[in-house]
Amino acid sequence: MEDLKAAVVKGGYDLGLAYDGDADRCLAVDEKGEDIDGDQIMAACGLDMLHKGKLSGETVVATVMSNLGLHQFVKEHGMKLECTNVGDRNVLERMLEKGYAIGGEQSGHMIFLEHATTGDGELTALQMLALLKESGKKASEVFGACPRYPQVLINIPVANNDAKKAIMASGALAQAVAGEEEKLGDDGRVLVRPSGTEALMRVMVEAKTEQTAQEAAQRLADLIAKL
């Protein structure tokens, strides 16, 4: 992404596009060299679909890892947000179940159900480019309208699945999470969950400042390591 940012700024381009190895995910870079993540893509495309009467249920489907900025953006623009567990399969299941038109992950895995039932990075790129052309605005204006709160993620190694279950059932952890959420108020969010694929517990904290998020996440991570 750093090479892409440099190339976009140096060339004076409107947008830079990045795909993962099998091109089912797409992230982007605006004309200023700033990241555009999946949450911001969903926000802008969802709002465009709402204006065109194509956003069924006025709802965007995301995951529990999506940024608090997306939550705020959809609320401020008369949309709704439904969050699933991590994984594009979970997003698709919710979309199919309720007939929603757009969903995805912060990592750039977008599903536009009108066109496909799987993530397709090139399709995502085309949707972004069409939106830019129609709007006549800069990428930073269109996609940067969705704020992005500082987000800190800490992974804590654990022994096995039994350890994960014990940690999630811990009263001390529940109390600590509640305490951190109270400190953050409406300006932050805490998510503690076991990894579905690795022997890890994951602590994610969002806050108005990186330092606040880092400190809260570290306190929870230190507690989990002792449980």
C-alpha beads as a LAMMPS data file, in Angstrom:
LAMMPS data file: protein, C-alpha beads

227 atoms
226 bonds

1 atom types
1 bond types

-500.0 500.0 xlo xhi
-500.0 500.0 ylo yhi
-500.0 500.0 zlo zhi

Masses

1 110.0

Atoms # bond

1 1 1 0.000 0.000 0.000
2 1 1 2.879 2.388 0.711
3 1 1 4.199 2.022 -2.849
4 1 1 0.709 2.601 -4.214
5 1 1 0.244 5.738 -2.114
6 1 1 3.544 7.150 -3.345
7 1 1 2.703 6.370 -6.983
8 1 1 -0.748 7.985 -6.781
9 1 1 0.570 11.189 -5.249
10 1 1 3.577 11.393 -7.576
11 1 1 1.456 10.799 -10.667
12 1 1 -1.338 13.132 -9.607
13 1 1 -3.880 10.327 -10.055
14 1 1 -7.483 10.349 -8.862
15 1 1 -7.439 6.896 -7.288
16 1 1 -5.191 3.934 -6.603
17 1 1 -6.519 0.369 -6.375
18 1 1 -5.041 -2.612 -4.563
19 1 1 -6.098 -6.259 -4.698
20 1 1 -5.108 -9.246 -2.612
21 1 1 -3.663 -12.397 -4.169
22 1 1 -6.906 -13.817 -5.570
23 1 1 -8.472 -10.379 -6.158
24 1 1 -11.597 -11.014 -4.088
25 1 1 -10.720 -8.022 -1.932
26 1 1 -10.061 -4.418 -2.920
27 1 1 -8.666 -1.490 -0.960
28 1 1 -7.880 1.913 -2.372
29 1 1 -5.914 5.132 -2.013
30 1 1 -7.363 8.603 -2.580
31 1 1 -5.708 11.444 -4.494
32 1 1 -3.978 12.589 -1.294
33 1 1 -2.395 9.185 -0.711
34 1 1 -4.737 8.319 2.159
35 1 1 -6.109 4.815 2.719
36 1 1 -9.681 3.944 1.750
37 1 1 -10.777 0.824 3.614
38 1 1 -13.759 -1.474 3.229
39 1 1 -15.867 0.426 5.746
40 1 1 -15.462 3.643 3.762
41 1 1 -16.246 1.877 0.498
42 1 1 -19.437 0.409 2.005
43 1 1 -20.421 3.785 3.432
44 1 1 -20.078 5.677 0.144
45 1 1 -21.562 2.965 -2.060
46 1 1 -24.364 2.315 0.427
47 1 1 -25.291 6.005 0.513
48 1 1 -25.284 6.127 -3.293
49 1 1 -27.563 3.085 -3.423
50 1 1 -29.873 4.700 -0.866
51 1 1 -30.217 7.804 -3.034
52 1 1 -30.997 5.608 -6.046
53 1 1 -33.580 3.537 -4.184
54 1 1 -31.445 0.396 -4.416
55 1 1 -30.516 -0.039 -0.743
56 1 1 -33.010 -2.665 0.380
57 1 1 -34.056 -2.212 3.975
58 1 1 -31.892 0.940 4.032
59 1 1 -29.324 -1.448 5.510
60 1 1 -25.606 -2.121 5.098
61 1 1 -24.207 -5.412 6.412
62 1 1 -20.777 -5.345 8.044
63 1 1 -18.944 -7.347 10.725
64 1 1 -18.207 -6.747 14.382
65 1 1 -14.741 -5.534 13.358
66 1 1 -16.071 -2.601 11.330
67 1 1 -15.023 0.800 12.583
68 1 1 -17.180 2.952 14.833
69 1 1 -16.979 5.603 12.135
70 1 1 -19.123 3.430 9.864
71 1 1 -21.700 3.034 12.640
72 1 1 -21.910 6.806 12.991
73 1 1 -21.983 7.476 9.248
74 1 1 -24.926 5.204 8.494
75 1 1 -26.888 6.599 11.428
76 1 1 -26.282 10.199 10.368
77 1 1 -27.389 9.454 6.792
78 1 1 -30.615 7.609 7.550
79 1 1 -29.273 4.109 7.017
80 1 1 -29.049 1.063 9.265
81 1 1 -26.121 -1.235 9.993
82 1 1 -26.294 -4.926 10.799
83 1 1 -23.102 -6.588 12.015
84 1 1 -22.262 -10.272 11.748
85 1 1 -19.376 -12.339 13.031
86 1 1 -16.128 -11.947 11.106
87 1 1 -16.056 -13.632 7.702
88 1 1 -17.556 -12.854 4.317
89 1 1 -19.606 -16.061 4.531
90 1 1 -21.435 -14.660 7.550
91 1 1 -22.016 -11.370 5.745
92 1 1 -23.433 -13.157 2.692
93 1 1 -25.709 -15.349 4.807
94 1 1 -27.250 -12.269 6.435
95 1 1 -27.660 -10.575 3.060
96 1 1 -29.382 -13.591 1.547
97 1 1 -31.521 -14.131 4.621
98 1 1 -32.924 -10.602 4.634
99 1 1 -32.473 -9.544 1.021
100 1 1 -29.907 -6.829 1.691
101 1 1 -28.012 -5.409 -1.287
102 1 1 -24.551 -4.531 0.035
103 1 1 -22.245 -5.933 2.673
104 1 1 -18.603 -6.474 3.395
105 1 1 -15.602 -6.307 5.655
106 1 1 -13.194 -3.582 6.638
107 1 1 -10.479 -5.628 4.922
108 1 1 -12.000 -4.828 1.534
109 1 1 -14.178 -7.882 0.953
110 1 1 -17.290 -6.340 -0.646
111 1 1 -20.441 -8.088 -1.855
112 1 1 -22.761 -6.289 -4.261
113 1 1 -25.651 -8.738 -4.420
114 1 1 -27.152 -7.165 -7.546
115 1 1 -24.085 -8.304 -9.459
116 1 1 -22.493 -11.211 -7.565
117 1 1 -22.796 -13.442 -4.503
118 1 1 -19.087 -13.409 -3.706
119 1 1 -16.432 -10.822 -3.019
120 1 1 -14.924 -9.496 -6.254
121 1 1 -12.198 -6.892 -6.055
122 1 1 -12.530 -5.781 -9.668
123 1 1 -16.309 -5.384 -9.280
124 1 1 -15.699 -3.300 -6.163
125 1 1 -13.240 -1.129 -8.094
126 1 1 -15.759 -0.584 -10.883
127 1 1 -18.425 0.446 -8.375
128 1 1 -16.005 2.949 -6.852
129 1 1 -14.957 4.373 -10.214
130 1 1 -18.574 4.710 -11.373
131 1 1 -19.449 6.526 -8.155
132 1 1 -16.510 8.900 -8.557
133 1 1 -17.442 9.718 -12.146
134 1 1 -21.112 10.300 -11.330
135 1 1 -20.368 12.467 -8.308
136 1 1 -17.730 14.619 -9.966
137 1 1 -15.983 14.787 -6.599
138 1 1 -12.540 13.814 -5.396
139 1 1 -12.036 10.377 -3.840
140 1 1 -11.150 12.019 -0.528
141 1 1 -14.538 13.774 -0.500
142 1 1 -16.589 10.720 -1.456
143 1 1 -14.919 8.032 0.626
144 1 1 -13.302 10.191 3.290
145 1 1 -16.743 11.370 4.408
146 1 1 -16.933 8.257 6.575
147 1 1 -14.706 8.945 9.606
148 1 1 -12.243 6.352 10.816
149 1 1 -11.633 6.138 14.545
150 1 1 -8.191 4.964 15.693
151 1 1 -8.435 1.196 16.108
152 1 1 -6.013 -0.934 18.131
153 1 1 -5.964 -4.715 17.904
154 1 1 -3.942 -6.901 20.280
155 1 1 -3.675 -10.694 19.951
156 1 1 -3.064 -12.715 23.119
157 1 1 -1.842 -16.332 22.767
158 1 1 -3.873 -18.914 24.692
159 1 1 -3.461 -22.647 25.191
160 1 1 -6.513 -24.035 23.386
161 1 1 -10.258 -23.725 22.776
162 1 1 -11.045 -24.621 26.372
163 1 1 -8.943 -21.683 27.497
164 1 1 -10.842 -19.416 25.110
165 1 1 -14.164 -20.543 26.571
166 1 1 -12.954 -20.033 30.130
167 1 1 -11.707 -16.545 29.353
168 1 1 -14.954 -15.539 27.631
169 1 1 -16.902 -16.800 30.664
170 1 1 -14.735 -14.879 33.129
171 1 1 -16.593 -12.455 35.363
172 1 1 -13.403 -10.453 35.869
173 1 1 -13.093 -9.930 32.125
174 1 1 -16.732 -8.911 31.776
175 1 1 -16.293 -6.388 34.574
176 1 1 -13.098 -5.011 33.023
177 1 1 -14.723 -4.649 29.601
178 1 1 -17.702 -2.848 31.130
179 1 1 -15.318 -0.512 32.940
180 1 1 -13.417 0.357 29.773
181 1 1 -16.668 0.902 27.856
182 1 1 -17.870 3.266 30.578
183 1 1 -14.658 5.289 30.322
184 1 1 -14.960 5.543 26.535
185 1 1 -18.664 6.363 26.501
186 1 1 -20.063 7.096 23.049
187 1 1 -16.587 7.970 21.785
188 1 1 -15.266 4.432 21.681
189 1 1 -15.931 0.731 21.476
190 1 1 -14.488 -2.479 22.952
191 1 1 -14.597 -5.922 21.385
192 1 1 -13.061 -9.039 22.951
193 1 1 -13.419 -12.291 21.028
194 1 1 -11.668 -15.615 20.485
195 1 1 -10.023 -16.238 17.131
196 1 1 -11.930 -18.785 15.104
197 1 1 -8.807 -20.205 13.481
198 1 1 -5.870 -19.644 15.866
199 1 1 -5.045 -20.153 19.544
200 1 1 -5.548 -16.459 20.221
201 1 1 -7.829 -14.066 22.008
202 1 1 -8.316 -10.765 20.214
203 1 1 -8.870 -7.411 21.904
204 1 1 -10.003 -4.530 19.719
205 1 1 -10.549 -1.008 21.034
206 1 1 -11.601 2.120 19.155
207 1 1 -11.373 5.595 20.614
208 1 1 -11.001 9.209 19.572
209 1 1 -7.232 9.042 20.032
210 1 1 -4.710 6.315 19.343
211 1 1 -3.270 6.632 22.845
212 1 1 -6.627 6.130 24.543
213 1 1 -7.360 3.071 22.411
214 1 1 -3.887 1.618 22.984
215 1 1 -4.015 2.049 26.752
216 1 1 -7.481 0.484 27.085
217 1 1 -6.578 -2.435 24.815
218 1 1 -3.346 -3.088 26.703
219 1 1 -5.111 -3.163 30.072
220 1 1 -7.549 -5.777 28.791
221 1 1 -4.791 -7.774 27.090
222 1 1 -2.754 -7.834 30.328
223 1 1 -5.798 -9.117 32.224
224 1 1 -6.511 -11.848 29.673
225 1 1 -2.893 -13.009 29.823
226 1 1 -3.323 -13.604 33.570
227 1 1 -6.622 -15.491 33.356

Bonds

1 1 1 2
2 1 2 3
3 1 3 4
4 1 4 5
5 1 5 6
6 1 6 7
7 1 7 8
8 1 8 9
9 1 9 10
10 1 10 11
11 1 11 12
12 1 12 13
13 1 13 14
14 1 14 15
15 1 15 16
16 1 16 17
17 1 17 18
18 1 18 19
19 1 19 20
20 1 20 21
21 1 21 22
22 1 22 23
23 1 23 24
24 1 24 25
25 1 25 26
26 1 26 27
27 1 27 28
28 1 28 29
29 1 29 30
30 1 30 31
31 1 31 32
32 1 32 33
33 1 33 34
34 1 34 35
35 1 35 36
36 1 36 37
37 1 37 38
38 1 38 39
39 1 39 40
40 1 40 41
41 1 41 42
42 1 42 43
43 1 43 44
44 1 44 45
45 1 45 46
46 1 46 47
47 1 47 48
48 1 48 49
49 1 49 50
50 1 50 51
51 1 51 52
52 1 52 53
53 1 53 54
54 1 54 55
55 1 55 56
56 1 56 57
57 1 57 58
58 1 58 59
59 1 59 60
60 1 60 61
61 1 61 62
62 1 62 63
63 1 63 64
64 1 64 65
65 1 65 66
66 1 66 67
67 1 67 68
68 1 68 69
69 1 69 70
70 1 70 71
71 1 71 72
72 1 72 73
73 1 73 74
74 1 74 75
75 1 75 76
76 1 76 77
77 1 77 78
78 1 78 79
79 1 79 80
80 1 80 81
81 1 81 82
82 1 82 83
83 1 83 84
84 1 84 85
85 1 85 86
86 1 86 87
87 1 87 88
88 1 88 89
89 1 89 90
90 1 90 91
91 1 91 92
92 1 92 93
93 1 93 94
94 1 94 95
95 1 95 96
96 1 96 97
97 1 97 98
98 1 98 99
99 1 99 100
100 1 100 101
101 1 101 102
102 1 102 103
103 1 103 104
104 1 104 105
105 1 105 106
106 1 106 107
107 1 107 108
108 1 108 109
109 1 109 110
110 1 110 111
111 1 111 112
112 1 112 113
113 1 113 114
114 1 114 115
115 1 115 116
116 1 116 117
117 1 117 118
118 1 118 119
119 1 119 120
120 1 120 121
121 1 121 122
122 1 122 123
123 1 123 124
124 1 124 125
125 1 125 126
126 1 126 127
127 1 127 128
128 1 128 129
129 1 129 130
130 1 130 131
131 1 131 132
132 1 132 133
133 1 133 134
134 1 134 135
135 1 135 136
136 1 136 137
137 1 137 138
138 1 138 139
139 1 139 140
140 1 140 141
141 1 141 142
142 1 142 143
143 1 143 144
144 1 144 145
145 1 145 146
146 1 146 147
147 1 147 148
148 1 148 149
149 1 149 150
150 1 150 151
151 1 151 152
152 1 152 153
153 1 153 154
154 1 154 155
155 1 155 156
156 1 156 157
157 1 157 158
158 1 158 159
159 1 159 160
160 1 160 161
161 1 161 162
162 1 162 163
163 1 163 164
164 1 164 165
165 1 165 166
166 1 166 167
167 1 167 168
168 1 168 169
169 1 169 170
170 1 170 171
171 1 171 172
172 1 172 173
173 1 173 174
174 1 174 175
175 1 175 176
176 1 176 177
177 1 177 178
178 1 178 179
179 1 179 180
180 1 180 181
181 1 181 182
182 1 182 183
183 1 183 184
184 1 184 185
185 1 185 186
186 1 186 187
187 1 187 188
188 1 188 189
189 1 189 190
190 1 190 191
191 1 191 192
192 1 192 193
193 1 193 194
194 1 194 195
195 1 195 196
196 1 196 197
197 1 197 198
198 1 198 199
199 1 199 200
200 1 200 201
201 1 201 202
202 1 202 203
203 1 203 204
204 1 204 205
205 1 205 206
206 1 206 207
207 1 207 208
208 1 208 209
209 1 209 210
210 1 210 211
211 1 211 212
212 1 212 213
213 1 213 214
214 1 214 215
215 1 215 216
216 1 216 217
217 1 217 218
218 1 218 219
219 1 219 220
220 1 220 221
221 1 221 222
222 1 222 223
223 1 223 224
224 1 224 225
225 1 225 226
226 1 226 227
